[in-house]
Amino acid sequence: MAVIDHKTFEKQIREWMPNLYRLAYGILHNRADAEDAVSETLLRAHEKLHTLREADHFHAWLMQIAANEAKKIYAENKKRAPMENLEPYMPAFEDNHHELWDVVMELKLCYRETILLYFYERLSIPEIAKALRISQGTVKSRLSRGKKLLREKLSDD
């Protein structure tokens, strides 16, 4: 028996949708791919809802699925020869972002996803470790290095 019924699932999805998109966009840097990752996340989450053990872990569980789906698309994109990059012609990300968001988006993927999950999604270090399938020590070092890189980039301006 699922710990979350379908009505609650739908409500939670509506609540976390902007977060899912922000995470996917942060990993992929591409609107269409981010939308695809979110769509795949919703499908996977619905299919695997029965595997969720505790309702309190829904957010972390959902972010783990989103990170995995975005990484799959990222890996597929690296394999394909890129066509013309239209991203520079696209309007800016629609969130109320500022200089910090732009600098975070410039970080290497491993730092960027850790920073996004920790500061934007407010996941704990153990939750990030589980979501990214890395050790807690690796999460801590990536957070430390990511923050250092952010400080350096922001102080250069």
Order of alpha helices (4+ residues) and beta strands (2+ residues): alpha-alpha-alpha-alpha-alpha-alpha-alpha
